[in-house]
């Protein structure tokens, strides 16, 4: 699997993501600028976190119209792998690659804290190094991570089993208290119907080394590297 | 139409009659409106340090590892392997009081620019905040706005906020303090300075457009507040962190092309101070065509453009013929840019606007004849030293301890730092959440790391500016030591009231005396700093607050330390002597409601010996947890260690003396250490060799913090008391 990271102006977690990918893949990911359009030879496109274009209109709204996004859409449509984290998830929803939207956190405050994610399905290329029902730690750092979609969309995600991750407490219970940003149905991450696109708000890339406080995010990247 | 220039106008610009006389003498004629504006901001307290310069000179600024001390945008310190740490702390007090979100946000933006202007990538942010009494009607809104502003800016730019301090006191009711610090990393052979090297070079403006915001901000920062000053809101600048992020990337990329001869950000006094500093320091002249300045508004005058403090702007002098390199970078990052002038050999600052010369000032006297005052000062009135007998023991120990952990200064600030991205850049090894006396960020790709802290205990400085000044430096040194770092240098942010009052000037003089002595004794040079005076509202001055921002170096981050690693069964030891100094203590203030008494004296030789011992124990891998003893004394430190380590502490042997003085006293040069029994022999041997007293207090374990015969409190209760106050206050009625 060959990975590339897309950098928009205002993205700021590209280095974190590059470190995590390199640790699992053994090679440095290719860095793509938002004006690039040629992504030939890339198997996995990663859109990292940050504040693309300052998030000034809506989070991810302007990035969704950058030149590279047409190539990302084509890539996804052809069954290529795409991972969007934080602002990357927001961009994927704004681009219509994943359904729903990310609203202001219910507290209206930016939240930077450890959270626990429950793995809802472990048979995807992203999650297969976890067990279904397992919880793992990830760091959240966002002001707009409150997942929203209409009931029909939410029901469809549930019935098609496309919810990948939910906010839970450390024992794996999905509770209102553990749902720190107020997301609909505690959704932290969702998949495309072909299971090849994952968008999630918390940052698995910031826990891939004991030095950073843990390695709970590493299985996600290891799984991708082995794909 | 500009008003007539005369002494009365000069006074309204903040210049004294005598200073205006100097302007007339330099110019040999009546200055133009624009020229008067240039003089007034360059000679403002904020830009000229005219009241503090005499006293700042005594601060030690040199050491073999200092590459550049005060005088540049930030201090530069060699950290080995061809790398340099570049850092500075700066205040944004007045703007934050008037418009808390934007005031704090632009404070963060400004200090980052000071650091990347020198060629460094910012890698860590800190902030030192002082708010008024929580019960004051403005306080809650100010806290919410300042915290959101710091987070809103730093999070977006993508630099982790890893450490800081927050105090509440009625002395800041009308004048809060927002001190922001940024630490960056650069190659030590690729540091960029502001002095323009020669005449005939292009001067390039890049970044955001210039608007009418923040005009005379530096002058506002150099005057007292009076009732109704909230009307000055239009003088507060508005921050654009996205523009800052682009500016960082563009600036570092431009520097990498080799096109930059000199560079300076536009901070206080905007285009005026940046152009004057570049030309003045380089000993050349500068001529600017203001029509070429990218403008956000129409019809701006020369005066408005020169004094605007619009944010996220840079000025660079490029090497001959390298404009194309600049434009390529600016276009990639979508930044406005223009060649707005060139350096000259005239030694004059010449400004042209709409075909007219609106300013023609000789630069040398603007610098050399800037006012410098040795203002009259009086010795501070000192408080008497208190003996333990002067201070009653608590009638209810449990309640007293829960009070200290839950009072505004003692309570957890989780509510606040959870709004700061502490992990972006993937190098954070210790932050506000992890239980350590300093933040630690790894030097990317290396084994070493930087430790950062910010410290000042204003109630000590209020009671004795000299001892308080020493203590601020010593506590920063101790905090760096506690995480295993070698303390290397500091940046100071001196916040005081009106220096024209002799008693305030006395605080400035004595506090800097104390800081200078501590810096000398601890080999802890001052490499950058900022002075914020006139922090008064309606004649009431803030408590004197000389904030110390400090940086330490960990040669090997594997040997870092915190206070969250205590294990059940560990021996718990206090290093250093405990006499029981309760003067100006947290116990005296927050449990007994008394603000009095001499602060604990600081003996610098003792500090050094004790700290060196502790650092040695850490480096040898002999200890599990280390915590500096400060606010609240021994029992608060033990409780914080227990909470962070998730294990209780049982103290069964206190040092000699009244228990309340031993437990709550804030004697200096002390550390709480948890270590396994098998390390005790080495501790004993090394402490004896270094002539350092220590006392075995008890053992870690269980689920209580307990002192034999006095109290046993469940750590869940302690945690609840510690965590409850801030969210309860901010989200309560």
Interface residues (C-beta under 8 A of the other chain):
Chain A: X9 X10 X12 X13 X15 X16 X19 X20 X49 X50 X51 X53 X54 X55 X56 X109 X110 X111 X112 X113 X114 X139 X141 X143 X203 X205 X206 X211 X212 X213
Chain B: X148 X151 X152 X155 X156 X157 X158 X240 X241 X242 X243 X245 X246 X333 X334 X417 X418 X419 X420 X421 X422 X423 X424 X425 X426 X428 X429 X433 X434 X442 X557
